[in-house]
Structure formats: structure tokens, C-alpha cells
Amino acid sequence: MTAGYSLFFERTASFLFATPVVEASLSLFNFGGGTNLWFSRHIGAKIEARDHVHSGSGSTVHYAEFMLGLAFH
């Protein structure tokens, strides 16, 4: 299990060759969990999922995050 704070930046580009401009940032709370699945003594897979939650303006928005990777021991 994991829980914590996230800072989310929204970016938009104004023109074709303009660099992205940071217009706003959101403070989010995140929670989730994961596990390691071991295929052998030294190699496995790491699987995690998190939900980043923002409550504001009378509504709640969820940003889901899924991660998959290799684990070595």
C-alpha cells in the first residue's frame, strides 16, 4: 500500500513553435498498491496501480496510473 501527495501541471502550447506554457497546477492525493510476482529466484514482474484524486469546484476527478516493470533480486 502507498499513499501520498502529488502535484499535477497542466500545459498547453499557444503557437506552432512556442514552448509549452504552464497554466495551472493541481494538488492531488494519491493512494494505491502493488506486488512483485517472482518467476524465478532472481527475476520477477512488478505491478502497481495508483489513483490520483483531486477535489475542487464541487466535483472529484480521478487520474488512474498503472505501472508494469521488471524486478531483479
N, C-alpha and C positions, 0 to 999 in steps of 0.2 A: 504494500500500500504506500501511496505517496500523496502529499497534499502541499500546496504552496501558493505563491504569488506569481503572476505573470504580467508582463507589460506588453501590450499589443499596439503596433504602429500601423496606421492606415496611410498608404502612399498613393499618389496619383501623379501622372505626368501632364503638364499643361500643354506642351507643344511637341512636335516631332523629335527635335534634338535636345530638348530640355531634360535636365536630370530630374528624377522623381523628387517631389517636394513632400515632406512630412506635414500632413494637415492636422492630424489628431492622434492622440494616444488613449488607450483604454486600460484601466486597471482591472485585472481578472483574477479570480480564484480558480485554482486547478486541483483536481483530485484524480486518482487512477491507481493502476496496479499492473503487475506483470509477473512473468515467470521465466525461468530458464528450463528448456527441455534438452536433456543430455542424450545424445545419440551414442556416444562412447565415453570413455573416461576423460578425454581431453577436448572434445568438440560437441557443441550444442547450438541451440537456437534461442534467441532472446526475443520475447514477445511482450509488448507493453501497449496499454491504451490509457489515454487521459482525456478528461473533459475540462475545457477552459470555460468558465461561466462568468458572464457579465450581466449585472442587473442595473438597469438605469432607464429613465423615462417611462417607468411603469411596466416594462417588459423585461424578460430574461432571455439572453441569447447564449447558445451553446456552440463552442468550436471544438469538434472532436479531433483527436490526434491519435494515430496508430503507428507503431514502430515495430519493425522486424529486423533482426540482425543476427550475427554470428557470435557465439560465446566460446572463449578458449580458457582452459584451466590448466 
